[in-house]
Amino acid sequence: MSNDQIKRVYGIDLGTTYSAISFINEHGKPEIITNSDNERITPSVVYFESLENIIVGKIAKESAKTDPDRVVDFVKRQMNNLDWTFEIEGESFRPEVISSFILKRLVGDAEKTGKHEVKDVVITCPAYFGDLERSRTRQAGELAGLNVVEILDEPVAAAIYYGLNDENAKGKNIIVYDLGGGTFDVTVVSIGNDPNRNEIKIVCTEGDHLLGGKDWDDAIFNYYDSHFQDETSHPSVVNDPETAYDLRLAAEKDKQTLTVRDKVSRRVFSEGEKVVVELTREKFDEMTENLLARTLELTESVLEAAKERGIEKIDAFLLVGGSTRMRQVPEKIIERFAERLGVSPMEVDVDEAVAKGAAIVGEFKAIQNYVITGFQQSENNEGEPVPIPNDDEIAQIADETGKTEEEIRIAVTTSIQKVATKSYGIKALKGDTEIIRNLITKQTNVPATGSQIFKTAQANAIEIDLIVYANNNSESDVPLDMGEEIGNAVFKLPQNLPDRSPIEITFNLSDEGKLSMTAVDQTFNQKVDAVFEAAGVMTEEEMEMARKHARNIMVD
């Protein structure tokens, strides 16, 4: 094997408000690639100057002041919304297509500013993202012309970045509190204490895709707008899109200012009137208290779920995401959790930890692939687990690749364990009531299998509809209205099947959230198989049409 067989895999944090791209440098350390504006993070904002010229980043964000109808932001919040598209000049753009433009900007800048050739990538997403959001994130990468090696959970990326920078991380249980610009998730991650392996395990996770720094910005905006209306008797500035967007940008800046100052003043201009509004940090904290409380409730929930899974002690409380810089966040966390958990919150490179962690995982994947290829070519049989190289083999691989032996050893001994972010069940009768009977429950380690025997409701049935639901409840039986139907399969039954004949139904859930089902009639041993793709994911035909359309688009 030669050096060019080991590929560089880049890490991308595709964020709601800001995105970043990272790689592993010649010293074996993750490094952020600055963009063409000489900034380390890029606003996840897209401006359609025309259908042929699309601008992403700082200029796009500023353009919203004068041309708000041509600007789209916070698209990550729409990844689970099947009804959302951005309409411009008679064209419709889905969330994954908009996201692909952001990725193209990151990749294009990496090629221009750092002379990187970006092809293989690890893209991150919130841990609570389901199959639809993950599939759309992957398709965004593919539409950007990238080979998506993995869709990685953001808290795993942060935990790996933290763990490899802390020599005492072994055996620790970590809570990752990730408050970004548009989404929030909180996850308990366990780092194994085996001295010869690096085991990263998600224990449990919770989140809210409609909770993030934007909501704090909106609170400031509404405060300013309310004062303007009270003092002028004019209608809301929302009626003037240009003024409204300008004020929203101002609200974001003032939020940031309140991390270092105790008060700010803002001039609000609209309809020829000017009002000066003062906002103190005390008032800011008061009017956003409900938002912060929601994050703390989810944190309590995930701690309780971790306790049910045997995690009694938390050893580190990591703050990730730019919105954790708000002073109210660490203050309230300390007030509520520090004494009970015995740990205080600590910032971990809040804007860059996720992208850097993704680059580290990308490096691991590249080395593992190199090692796997080598073993498959020699002694390993297809389908068997790949053995960890011995010291002599590690030395040989290091010599072939230019990596250090320690880099090789860490890569080949690292494993990541994920959990199911939703429960999956089948519609069934319990007495006279239709319910969802969960076969795989939320927070179960994946890949996972769940199986149960059901009985036919009557004799001589010709077929049964096997209707599958996803839900956020960890109970075995869930009311039907608490779930979302994700698919169904028709099971043709053999003739003369008696009443209450046993049908065994088995679910299999992959570590990327793909669900499949097998149903077996145990009387005559007939079966049906079904794979459930998330509704709303682009078909290959739609992907090809989007690619053809994108060839005529310039993304700056």
Protein Blocks (a to p, Z undefined) as FASTA:
>chain_A
ZZklpccdddddddfkbccdddddfkopacddddfkopabdcdbdddfbfkbccehjklm
mmmmmmmmlpcehklmmmmmmkbccdeehiacdfklmmmmmmmmmmmmmmmmnopacfbd
cddddfklcfklmmmmmmmmmmnopacfbacdfklmmmmmmmmmpmklgopacddddddf
kbccdddddddfbfkbccdddfbdcddfkbcfklmmmmmmmmmmmmmmmmnopacfklmm
klmmmmmmmmmmmmmmmmmbcbdcddddeehiacdddddfklmmmmmmmmmmmmmmmmmm
mmmmmmmnopabdfbdcdedjklmpmklmmmmmmmmmmmnopacddehkllmmmmmmmmm
mmmmmmmmmmmmmmmmmmpcghiacddddfklmmmmmmmnopafklmmmmmmgccddddf
bdcdddddehjaccdddfbdghiacddddddddddfbehifbdcddddddfbfbfbdcfk
lpccfbdcdddddehiaehiacdddddddfkopacdddddfklopacddddddehiacfk
lmmmmmmmmmmpccZZ
